[in-house]
């Protein structure tokens, strides 16, 4: 595509979401070790809500129709960046699914150090990125990924450049609100705005298996860490 950015059109972003068969990806590529989602964070994170976890249904015919409506009846070609290791197989599967609706993603799998620097320099045109919540609070993702890049140095990982003034206006209110329930309501409102515009297309929550011998009990925390004091040995 020359002289146009197809991703600025909501219909193109919707087409991408409709093109991804996440149930098939979970069964095959992820070998069952994933939870398809429509949310930018898991139910273990403060601010999660069931209504924000509705996924865009897999519908390749609808994806092709949306691309045609947006002016791309034959699709288009776009470079796609992914890191080596953690989810490169999922990147390959996603690229194949996009190709079926006409989005020909030319996938390059980079070493992690190269990929992370490309994202921080806002170089990728299309990319997949995993993210966690070490604070157990949604504001971490809101600020780092979903906010406009111009918001006070935030959104250093928002390489796609999605920006919504109403969303950004909620951030200081979330930061300042002292009532937990009111604050969670503001987070849900922000999440709903983001999902309606498909600022990003959530795919799945990764499941990280742990192994330990019989007689050892370990609490698998949401941040994928464990505390020695929580380990029980029989």
N, C-alpha and C positions, 0 to 999 in steps of 0.2 A: 504494500500500500504506500503510495507516494503522496505526500502533502496532506494526509489525513491521519488521525489517530482513531482507529475503530473502537478502542476501548472507552472512549468518551461517550459513546452511545450506549445507553442502558440496555437496549435490545441485544447488543453484542455480548454484554456481560451476562445477561439472562441466558443467551444461547450457550455460553460456556458452562453455566451451571446446569442447564438441561442436558448437556452432552455427557456429563460425568456420571457413569453408572457406578455409584459408590458401593452398592451392595455386592456387585460383581467383583469390585476391587477388594472388598473385605474378604470375600470367599477365596479368591485366587491369589492375587498379588500379596495381600497381607496375611494370608493363611489363617484367617479368623482373628488375627491380633489387631483389631481396630474397631472403632465405634463410629459409623457414619453420623455426621452432625450438621446442623445448620447454625451452630453457635460458635462464637469466637473463643469461648472458654467452657470448661466442664462444669458439671453440677457441684464439684468440690470448691468452686470459686465463689466468693461473695459477689452477688450481682447476677448470678445465673437465674434464668427463668425458662420454664417449659415452653412458653409461647415464642421465645426467641430461638428455640432449638428445632424449628420446622425446616426441613431441607427442601430445596427446589427439586421437584420430582424429575427423575430421569425420563427424558422425552426427546429423542433425537429428531423426530419429525418436527416438533415445535422449535427445536434449535435451528434447524435448516430454514424454517419459515421466518424466524426472527432475523436471521442473517440476511435473507432476501429483502425483508422489510427495511432493514438498515442500509441497504444498498450494496450488499455483498452476496449476490445470488450464487456466485461460484466460490465463495469463501475467500480466504486470503492466507498468505504465508507470513509467519512471524517467528523470530528467534525466541527460544525458551531456555531459561537457565535453571539448573538444579545443582545441589551439592552431592558429592559422592558419599556413599555409605548409608546413612540412616533411612532414606526413603527414595533412593534413586530408582528402584524398581517401580514405585508408585508414580514417579515422574514419567517413566517410559509408558506405563499403562495409561496415564492421563493424556499423553501426547497421542497415543493410538486412538483413544476415544474421541478426541477433538478432530482428528483427521477424518473420522467417519462422517462428521457433519460439515466438513469443508475447511476447517481451520488447520492448516498444515504447520504444526509447531516443529521448528527445526531445533531439536533438543541438544544442548551442550551440558555435559555433567562436569562440573569444575571441582577441584580440591576445595575443601571447606574454607580455607583461608582466602582463596581467590573469590569464591562465591560470596562470602560475607562482605568483603570489601566492595564487590560490584553492587551489592544491594545498598550498602551505605553511601555509595557514590550515585545511587539512583540510576544505574545503567541498564538493568534488565527491562525488556519490553513485556515479557511474560515470564513468571517465575513461580515456583512453589517454595514455601518457607514454613518450617515448623517453629512453634512458639510455646513457651510455658509460662506459668504464673507463680514465680517464687514467692510473691507476697500474699498469695491466696486471695487477692482482691482484683476485680476487673479493671480498676483504674490503671493498672500497670500496662495492660494491653491497649486500653483506650488511648493512653498518652503515647505509647511507643509505636503503635502501628496504625491506629484508626484516625487520630487527630490530623488536621492539616499541618503540613510541614512548617508553616509560618507561625504556629502557635508556640511562642516562647521557647524555642529550641526543642520542642517535643517532636514526636513522630520521626525519629531518626531512622526507623525501619519501614517507613511508609514509602517504599520505592515506587509504587504505582501512582502516588500523588493524588489519591482520592481526597476530596475536600468538600465539606458541607458546613455552611455557616451556622445552621441551627444545631448541628452536632457539637461544633466547637464552643458554642455559647453555653452548652450544658456542662462543660468541663470545670470551670471555676465553681459552678454551683455544686457539683459532685465533691470537689475538693473542700468546700466550706461547710457543707451540710453536716450537722451534728447528730441529727436523728437518724438512726440506722435504717429504719423502714423507708423514710422519705428518700434517703440517699440511694437505697437499692432501687426505688422507683425511678429516680433520675437515670441510673445506670441502664435500667431496662428501656427507658425512653430513648436513650442514646443508641442502644443496641438495635432497637426497632428501626430507627432512622437509617443506620448503617446497612442493615439487612435489606431494607426496602430498596435501597440504591445499589446493593451489591458492591459496596466499596471493596470488599474482598469476597471470595467464594469459599466459605468454610467447607472442608472435605471430611475429615475424620479425626478423632482423637486416637493417638497412638497408645497401644497397650504395651507396656514394657515388662516382660516376664522376669521374675527373679527365681533363682534356684538355690536351694539349701538342703542340707541333709535332714533325714528324719530326726525328730527330737528337738529341732530348732524352730522357734516361732519368731517371725519378724513382722512388724507392722509395715506394710507397704504404703507409705505416705503419698499424698497427691503431688509432692514435689520430687518424687523418685529418689528420696534420700531416706536414710534410717538413722535412728539414734541408738547408740550402744545401750543406753539405759532401757530401751524398749525391747531388747532382744531377750528371749527366754530360752534357756538350754535345759533340757530334761535329762 
